[in-house]
Every structure is written in structure tokens, then in C-alpha cells.
Amino acid sequence: MQEFEISRFLLSLALLLSASLFIGQLFQKFGLPKVVGEVISGMLFGPSLLGHFYPALQVWIFSSFMYQSELLSVIYWLGLILLMFTSGFNFPKKIHSKNLIFISMLVAGGIVLPFLGGVLFSFSLPSNNLATPLAFYLVIGIASAVTSVPILSRIFSENKLMSSEFAIRVLSSAAILDLVLWMVLSVALNVQNNSIQTGDILLNIVKVLFSSILFTLIVLNLPTKFLYKFNFKTTSKNTESSIIGLTLLICIVVVTIAIFIQINIILSALLAGILIGKIKTEKMEMAKINISQFSNNFFVPIYFALVGLKIDLLTSFDVATFIQVLTVTSLFKILSVTVLIKFITNNWKQSLDYGVTMNARGGPGIVLASLAFEGKIIDENFFVIFILTSLITSLAAGIWIRNRRGSIQ
């Protein structure tokens, strides 16, 4: 690489990072999800604004040499992997018996009707010509059922609700729900990638589901004694920086193995984070905090900004379809969760709190859009629709929780 190429690449990173940090913190200051501001920051530099009014400048900054898009794509994927990896740190390790019924109902309400309803709803939607129909149906089902653990964690933390029973129930059920949905996404991506080559879709589904479930069980059941062989013990010989290096090494190894056996990168990164979350030492806790802070202030904001950079609201956005998708999928999710929780609480307002909150799709919804778009399962129109739906449902959940904080607490 020549110096001007390095300088242009660093300039594009600097602009994306500075804008995402500033706008993200501005949103956070007003009690709104940070991720919304981060995506909007990317949209400012994309075809929706800068690329529309000053296309030459946009190309000069972000496409000035042959490999710039590939380099930005590396940062994009690293941000995505680290987002899911750090999300796994907070995966519930143990569910208290008194919350078991609540969490079971939330998982059932959050996944069964929304997913099936989304699949049925997808029959009426115009699919991408390059997409395998089954892959498209599954992705719409996932988009209807997904719930954002990272976004809800931030919202609960900002409203000082992290220790509440409400937050524990919602985050536990959302984590379990998303783990199942990432397995389904692995199936959708595999069907899309292999259907033309093999034509045996049913065999692919069985194979991917079996390998995903087996891989998940192996990773989640690795004994802590095995992990300590990597020298995660709290000793004077192990500095915090070396533990950080070993932790990231485990993430890379797990994700690499998963890729070789055709398991979804996102599922594998999440499982690696859950695995690391099982290690409870003082230095490891500090290492996890440092990894999360660095990721959430560098790679992850750039990732969301790069997502926004791809959004074209002017030429690749069907408003009517967006309103239809947002309305139908939100009704499936909110009503399903609310009705099931009503059987436990016998209180419609409290039940609706769970319904609106579980409808927040945030980061996972954006990740789904990114992977489905990269895999050619959805086109640019649905990519934009998925992103905006994720942002709006997250905003709605944040505003709802802030206004209902007293009752929820």
C-alpha cells in the first residue's frame, strides 16, 4: 500500500468513528439508544446524504483506491464478531427457579408466534430474485422474533433497572431466544449458499441444525478446568494484557473452527463470549471489561456506522412495504408476549411492558440485516427496512421503559 492509500483509509475510519461516537453519545444524553445515533452517523456519509449531494467527495473519501472497500469490510466483520463476542459475556449462567415460568413464557411468546407469523407473512412479500425462497421465509421469521440483548442492557443500565426482576427476566429470555434464532439463521445462510450446488435442501437443514446444536452443546459444556489450562488463573505471572490476548485468541479459534464446519460466524462468536463468561477470576473480569470498553468505543461504533453507510433512503426504500413490515411484525411480537404474560400477571399494563420491551430488535436486527444482505437473501430495500425497523423498535422500547420506569421497578 502507498502512503496516500493508508492516509485515505485512516481518514475514512476517523470520520466514521468520530461521527458515530459524537452522535451516539448525543442520543444517549437524551435517553435514546446509542446504536441509533451510530447508524445515523454512517447514513450521513452514505448515498442518503453526502453521496447524493456530493458524490465525488463521497467516492474520494471512501472509495479512493482499489482495496479500500475490502479494508473497511475487515473492520466491519471484526466489529460484528466483537459485538457478539462481548454480548456473550452477559449471557445468563443460571436461571432462578422463581423466574423460570416467566422466562419460559417470554421465550415462547417471543419466538413461536412471531417466527411462524413472520414466515407466513413473508409469502405476501416480494423476495429477492437471487434468494432461495426458504432462506427468505426463514429470515423474515427471524426478523419478526429477534430481541436485542445489548440494546436492552444499555436501556436498563441507563434507567438503573439492571438489578430489577423485570430486567433479569427480559434479558435472560432474550438471550435464549436469540441463541435459537442464530441457529435458524445458520440454516438460512447454508440453504442460500448450497441450494444451487446440491438441491437437497432438507438434507442441508438437518445437517446444519445438527452441527449447530452439537457445536453449541460442546462449547457451552466445556468444563472450567479445561479453560484454566489457558492460564486464566489469578497469579502474578499472568498480567491483564496477556489475559486479554488469550481471551481474544479463544474467540478467534472458536470462530475459525465454526467457519470450517459451516457454522454461522455470529453464533460462534456469541458462544465464544458465553464460554469466556464462565471464567470467574478478578483479572478475567477486568479483562472482559477492557475488551468490552475497547470494542464498544472503536470497532462496534465503526461497524454500525458502516451499516449506515450502505443505507440508501432515496433509491432503495419502499415506504409502503416498510410500514407493513414494521406494523405486522411488531403486532405479532407485542401481542404474543403480552397475551402469554397476562396469564401469569393478570395485569394488562404490566404484560404490555414485557411485550413492548421484547420487541426491541436493535443490534441483532441490524446484524441480521447485514448478514442476510451479504448473503443475497434480501435486497437493498429489505436491508433498509430491517435496519429502520430495528432502530424504531429500539427507540420505542427505550422511550416506553423510561416512561414506565416507576412501575417496572
C-alpha positions as CSV (number, residue, x, y, z in Angstrom):
1,M,0.0,0.0,0.0
2,Q,1.1,3.5,-0.8
3,E,1.1,6.3,1.8
4,F,-1.9,8.1,0.2
5,E,-3.9,4.9,0.4
6,I,-3.1,4.4,4.1
7,S,-3.9,8.1,4.8
8,R,-7.3,7.8,2.9
9,F,-8.2,4.6,4.7
10,L,-7.4,6.2,8.1
11,L,-9.3,9.3,7.1
12,S,-12.4,7.2,6.4
13,L,-12.1,5.4,9.8
14,A,-11.5,8.7,11.6
15,L,-14.6,10.3,10.1
16,L,-16.8,7.3,10.8
17,L,-15.5,6.8,14.3
18,S,-15.7,10.5,15.3
19,A,-19.2,10.9,13.9
20,S,-20.6,7.7,15.5
21,L,-19.1,8.5,18.9
22,F,-20.4,12.0,18.8
23,I,-23.9,11.3,17.5
24,G,-24.2,8.1,19.6
25,Q,-23.4,9.9,22.8
26,L,-25.8,12.7,21.8
27,F,-28.6,10.2,21.5
28,Q,-27.5,8.6,24.8
29,K,-27.6,12.0,26.5
30,F,-31.3,12.3,25.6
31,G,-32.1,8.8,26.8
32,L,-32.2,7.2,23.4
33,P,-30.4,4.1,22.3
34,K,-26.8,4.8,21.3
35,V,-26.9,2.4,18.3
36,V,-29.5,4.6,16.6
37,G,-27.1,7.5,16.5
38,E,-24.2,5.3,15.4
39,V,-26.2,4.0,12.4
40,I,-27.4,7.6,11.5
41,S,-23.8,8.8,11.6
42,G,-23.0,6.4,8.8
43,M,-26.0,7.4,6.8
44,L,-24.7,11.0,6.8
45,F,-21.7,9.8,4.7
46,G,-23.6,7.4,2.6
47,P,-25.8,7.7,-0.5
48,S,-28.7,9.2,1.5
49,L,-26.8,12.5,2.2
50,L,-23.2,13.0,1.3
51,G,-23.3,10.6,-1.6
52,H,-26.4,12.3,-3.0
53,F,-25.3,15.9,-2.8
54,Y,-21.5,15.5,-3.2
55,P,-20.9,12.1,-4.8
56,A,-17.4,12.9,-5.9
57,L,-16.4,13.8,-2.4
58,Q,-18.0,10.6,-1.0
59,V,-16.0,8.5,-3.5
60,W,-12.8,10.4,-2.7
61,I,-13.2,9.6,1.0
62,F,-14.5,6.0,0.9
63,S,-13.6,4.6,-2.5
64,S,-10.4,6.3,-3.5
65,F,-8.3,3.2,-4.2
66,M,-9.0,-0.4,-5.3
67,Y,-8.8,-2.2,-1.9
68,Q,-10.4,0.5,0.4
69,S,-13.8,-1.2,0.5
70,E,-12.1,-4.6,1.3
71,L,-10.2,-3.0,4.2
72,L,-13.3,-1.3,5.6
73,S,-15.0,-4.7,5.2
74,V,-12.4,-6.3,7.5
75,I,-13.1,-3.6,10.2
76,Y,-16.9,-4.3,9.6
77,W,-16.5,-8.0,10.3
78,L,-14.2,-7.5,13.3
79,G,-16.8,-5.1,14.8
80,L,-19.6,-7.6,14.2
81,I,-17.6,-10.5,15.7
82,L,-16.6,-8.4,18.8
83,L,-20.2,-7.2,19.2
84,M,-21.5,-10.7,19.5
85,F,-18.4,-11.9,21.5
86,T,-18.9,-9.3,24.2
87,S,-22.6,-9.8,24.2
88,G,-21.9,-13.4,25.3
89,F,-20.1,-12.2,28.4
90,N,-23.5,-11.3,30.0
91,F,-25.4,-14.4,28.9
92,P,-27.3,-15.8,32.0
93,K,-25.4,-18.6,33.7
94,K,-28.1,-19.7,36.0
95,I,-31.9,-19.0,36.0
96,H,-33.6,-18.7,39.4
97,S,-36.5,-21.1,39.8
98,K,-38.9,-18.3,40.7
99,N,-38.3,-16.7,37.3
100,L,-38.4,-19.9,35.3
101,I,-42.1,-19.7,34.4
102,F,-41.8,-16.0,33.4
103,I,-38.8,-16.7,31.2
104,S,-40.4,-19.8,29.6
105,M,-43.5,-17.7,28.7
106,L,-41.3,-14.9,27.4
107,V,-39.3,-17.2,25.2
108,A,-42.4,-19.0,23.9
109,G,-44.2,-15.7,23.3
110,G,-41.2,-14.1,21.7
111,I,-40.3,-16.9,19.3
112,V,-43.2,-19.2,18.4
113,L,-46.0,-16.9,17.1
114,P,-43.7,-14.1,15.9
115,F,-41.5,-16.5,13.9
116,L,-44.3,-18.6,12.4
117,G,-46.3,-15.4,11.8
118,G,-43.3,-13.8,10.1
119,V,-42.8,-16.9,7.9
120,L,-46.5,-16.8,6.8
121,F,-46.3,-13.0,6.3
122,S,-43.2,-13.4,4.1
123,F,-45.4,-15.3,1.5
124,S,-47.0,-12.0,0.6
125,L,-43.7,-10.0,0.3
126,P,-41.6,-9.6,-2.8
127,S,-38.5,-11.6,-2.4
128,N,-35.0,-11.0,-3.8
129,N,-34.6,-12.7,-7.2
130,L,-31.3,-14.2,-6.1
131,A,-32.7,-15.6,-2.8
132,T,-33.7,-19.2,-2.2
133,P,-37.4,-18.9,-1.1
134,L,-36.9,-21.0,2.0
135,A,-34.0,-18.8,3.1
136,F,-36.1,-15.7,2.6
137,Y,-39.0,-17.1,4.6
138,L,-36.7,-18.0,7.5
139,V,-35.0,-14.6,7.5
140,I,-38.4,-12.8,7.7
141,G,-39.4,-15.1,10.6
142,I,-36.1,-14.4,12.4
143,A,-36.6,-10.6,11.8
144,S,-40.0,-10.8,13.4
145,A,-38.8,-12.7,16.5
146,V,-35.4,-11.3,17.3
147,T,-34.8,-9.3,20.5
148,S,-31.8,-7.1,21.3
149,V,-29.9,-8.1,24.4
150,P,-27.2,-5.4,24.0
151,I,-29.7,-2.6,23.4
152,L,-31.9,-3.7,26.3
153,S,-28.9,-4.0,28.6
154,R,-27.9,-0.4,27.8
155,I,-31.5,0.8,28.3
156,F,-31.9,-1.0,31.7
157,S,-28.5,0.3,32.8
158,E,-29.2,3.9,31.9
159,N,-32.5,3.7,33.7
160,K,-30.9,2.0,36.8
161,L,-33.1,-1.1,36.3
162,M,-30.4,-3.8,35.7
163,S,-31.0,-5.4,39.1
164,S,-34.8,-5.5,38.7
165,E,-36.7,-8.7,38.3
166,F,-38.1,-7.3,35.1
167,A,-34.7,-6.7,33.5
168,I,-33.4,-10.2,34.6
169,R,-36.4,-11.9,33.1
170,V,-36.3,-10.0,29.8
171,L,-32.5,-10.3,29.3
172,S,-32.5,-14.0,30.2
173,S,-35.3,-14.8,27.8
174,A,-33.9,-12.6,25.1
175,A,-30.5,-14.3,25.3
176,I,-32.1,-17.8,25.0
177,L,-34.4,-16.7,22.2
178,D,-31.5,-15.1,20.1
179,L,-29.3,-18.2,20.6
180,V,-32.1,-20.3,19.0
181,L,-32.6,-17.8,16.2
182,W,-28.9,-17.6,15.3
183,M,-29.1,-21.4,14.8
184,V,-32.0,-20.8,12.4
185,L,-30.0,-18.1,10.6
186,S,-27.2,-20.6,10.1
187,V,-29.7,-22.9,8.4
188,A,-31.0,-20.0,6.2
189,L,-27.5,-19.0,5.1
190,N,-26.5,-22.5,4.4
191,V,-29.6,-23.2,2.4
192,Q,-28.9,-20.0,0.4
193,N,-25.3,-20.8,-0.2
194,N,-25.7,-24.5,-1.1
195,S,-29.1,-24.9,-2.7
196,I,-27.8,-24.2,-6.2
197,Q,-25.0,-26.7,-5.8
198,T,-26.8,-29.6,-4.1
199,G,-30.5,-29.0,-4.5
200,D,-31.1,-31.2,-1.4
201,I,-32.5,-28.5,0.9
202,L,-33.9,-30.9,3.5
203,L,-30.6,-32.6,3.9
204,N,-28.8,-29.3,4.3
205,I,-31.3,-28.2,7.0
206,V,-30.8,-31.4,9.0
207,K,-27.0,-31.2,8.7
208,V,-26.7,-27.6,9.7
209,L,-29.1,-27.9,12.6
210,F,-27.4,-31.0,13.9
211,S,-23.9,-29.5,13.6
212,S,-25.1,-26.1,15.1
213,I,-26.7,-27.8,18.1
214,L,-23.8,-30.2,18.6
215,F,-21.2,-27.3,18.3
216,T,-23.3,-25.3,20.8
217,L,-23.5,-28.1,23.3
218,I,-19.8,-28.8,23.1
219,V,-18.7,-25.2,23.5
220,L,-21.2,-24.4,26.3
221,N,-20.3,-27.6,28.2
222,L,-16.5,-27.2,28.1
223,P,-15.5,-27.6,31.8
224,T,-14.0,-24.6,33.6
225,K,-11.0,-26.8,34.4
226,F,-10.2,-27.0,30.7
227,L,-10.4,-23.3,30.3
228,Y,-8.0,-22.7,33.2
229,K,-5.3,-24.6,31.3
230,F,-5.0,-21.5,29.2
231,N,-3.6,-19.8,32.3
232,F,-6.6,-17.7,33.2
233,K,-5.8,-18.2,36.9
234,T,-5.2,-15.1,39.0
235,T,-1.5,-15.3,39.5
236,S,1.3,-12.7,39.5
237,K,2.7,-14.3,36.3
238,N,-0.4,-13.5,34.3
239,T,-0.7,-9.8,33.5
240,E,-4.0,-8.3,32.5
241,S,-2.8,-7.7,29.0
242,S,-1.8,-11.4,28.5
243,I,-5.2,-12.5,29.7
244,I,-6.8,-10.1,27.2
245,G,-4.7,-11.7,24.4
246,L,-5.6,-15.2,25.5
247,T,-9.3,-14.3,25.6
248,L,-9.3,-12.9,22.1
249,L,-7.3,-15.9,20.9
250,I,-10.1,-18.2,22.2
251,C,-12.6,-16.1,20.3
252,I,-10.6,-16.4,17.0
253,V,-10.1,-20.1,17.5
254,V,-13.8,-20.8,18.1
255,V,-14.9,-18.6,15.2
256,T,-12.3,-20.2,12.8
257,I,-13.4,-23.7,13.7
258,A,-17.0,-22.8,13.2
259,I,-16.3,-21.4,9.7
260,F,-14.6,-24.6,8.7
261,I,-17.6,-26.7,9.7
262,Q,-20.0,-24.2,8.1
263,I,-21.5,-22.8,11.3
264,N,-22.6,-19.1,11.3
265,I,-19.9,-16.7,12.5
266,I,-22.4,-14.8,14.7
267,L,-23.5,-17.9,16.6
268,S,-19.9,-19.0,17.1
269,A,-18.8,-15.5,18.3
270,L,-21.7,-15.5,20.8
271,L,-20.8,-19.0,22.0
272,A,-17.2,-17.9,22.5
273,G,-18.3,-15.0,24.6
274,I,-20.6,-17.2,26.7
275,L,-17.6,-19.6,27.2
276,I,-15.4,-16.8,28.4
277,G,-18.2,-15.5,30.6
278,K,-17.9,-18.8,32.6
279,I,-14.5,-17.8,33.9
280,K,-14.8,-16.0,37.2
281,T,-11.5,-14.5,38.3
282,E,-10.7,-11.0,39.3
283,K,-8.3,-10.5,36.4
284,M,-10.6,-12.1,33.9
285,E,-13.4,-9.8,35.0
286,M,-11.2,-6.8,34.4
287,A,-10.1,-8.2,31.0
288,K,-13.7,-8.6,29.9
289,I,-14.5,-5.0,30.9
290,N,-11.4,-3.8,29.0
291,I,-12.3,-5.8,25.9
292,S,-15.9,-4.6,26.0
293,Q,-14.9,-1.0,26.5
294,F,-12.4,-1.0,23.7
295,S,-14.8,-2.9,21.3
296,N,-17.8,-0.6,22.2
297,N,-15.7,2.5,21.6
298,F,-13.9,1.6,18.5
299,F,-14.9,-1.5,16.4
300,V,-18.6,-1.6,17.2
301,P,-19.4,2.1,16.5
302,I,-17.5,1.8,13.2
303,Y,-19.4,-1.4,12.4
304,F,-22.8,0.4,12.9
305,A,-21.6,3.4,11.0
306,L,-20.6,1.2,8.1
307,V,-24.0,-0.4,8.2
308,G,-25.5,3.2,7.9
309,L,-23.1,3.9,5.1
310,K,-24.8,1.2,3.0
311,I,-28.3,2.6,3.5
312,D,-29.8,4.4,0.5
313,L,-33.1,6.0,1.5
314,L,-33.6,7.8,-1.8
315,T,-33.5,5.0,-4.3
316,S,-33.6,1.7,-2.3
317,F,-36.5,2.2,0.1
318,D,-40.2,1.3,-0.3
319,V,-42.1,3.2,2.4
320,A,-45.3,1.2,2.0
321,T,-43.5,-2.1,2.5
322,F,-41.6,-0.7,5.4
323,I,-44.8,0.4,7.2
324,Q,-46.4,-3.0,6.5
325,V,-43.3,-5.0,7.8
326,L,-42.9,-2.7,10.9
327,T,-46.7,-2.9,11.8
328,V,-47.3,-6.6,11.2
329,T,-44.1,-8.0,12.8
330,S,-44.5,-5.6,15.8
331,L,-48.1,-6.7,16.3
332,F,-47.0,-10.4,16.2
333,K,-44.3,-9.8,18.8
334,I,-46.1,-7.5,21.2
335,L,-49.4,-9.3,21.2
336,S,-47.9,-12.7,21.5
337,V,-45.7,-11.8,24.5
338,T,-48.4,-9.6,26.2
339,V,-51.1,-12.3,26.0
340,L,-48.9,-15.1,27.4
341,I,-47.6,-12.9,30.2
342,K,-51.2,-11.9,31.0
343,F,-51.9,-15.5,32.2
344,I,-49.2,-15.0,34.8
345,T,-49.6,-11.4,36.0
346,N,-53.3,-10.9,35.3
347,N,-52.3,-7.3,34.7
348,W,-52.6,-5.9,31.1
349,K,-50.3,-2.9,31.7
350,Q,-47.5,-5.0,33.2
351,S,-47.9,-7.6,30.4
352,L,-47.7,-4.8,27.8
353,D,-44.4,-3.7,29.4
354,Y,-42.9,-7.0,28.5
355,G,-44.5,-7.0,25.1
356,V,-43.1,-3.6,24.0
357,T,-39.7,-4.3,25.6
358,M,-39.2,-7.7,23.9
359,N,-40.0,-6.0,20.6
360,A,-36.7,-4.1,20.6
361,R,-34.6,-5.5,17.8
362,G,-31.6,-3.2,17.9
363,G,-28.2,-4.7,17.3
364,P,-29.2,-8.2,16.4
365,G,-31.8,-6.9,14.0
366,I,-29.1,-4.9,12.3
367,V,-26.7,-7.9,12.3
368,L,-29.4,-10.0,10.7
369,A,-29.9,-7.4,8.0
370,S,-26.2,-7.2,7.3
371,L,-25.7,-11.0,7.1
372,A,-28.9,-11.6,5.0
373,F,-27.9,-8.7,2.6
374,E,-24.3,-10.0,2.3
375,G,-25.7,-13.5,1.6
376,K,-28.1,-12.1,-1.1
377,I,-31.1,-13.4,0.8
378,I,-32.6,-9.9,0.9
379,D,-32.2,-6.9,-1.4
380,E,-31.3,-3.3,-0.7
381,N,-34.9,-2.4,0.0
382,F,-35.3,-5.1,2.7
383,F,-31.9,-4.2,4.1
384,V,-33.0,-0.7,4.7
385,I,-36.4,-1.9,6.0
386,F,-34.8,-4.2,8.5
387,I,-32.4,-1.5,9.7
388,L,-35.1,1.1,10.2
389,T,-37.4,-1.4,11.9
390,S,-34.6,-2.3,14.3
391,L,-34.0,1.4,15.1
392,I,-37.6,2.3,15.6
393,T,-38.5,-0.7,17.8
394,S,-35.4,0.1,19.9
395,L,-36.4,3.7,20.2
396,A,-39.9,2.8,21.2
397,A,-38.7,0.3,23.8
398,G,-36.3,2.9,25.3
399,I,-39.0,5.6,25.5
400,W,-41.5,3.1,26.9
401,I,-39.2,1.9,29.6
402,R,-38.2,5.4,30.6
403,N,-41.8,6.5,31.0
404,R,-42.8,3.3,32.8
405,R,-39.7,3.1,35.0
406,G,-41.6,3.6,38.2
407,S,-44.0,0.7,37.5
408,I,-41.3,-1.6,36.2
409,Q,-39.0,-1.1,39.1
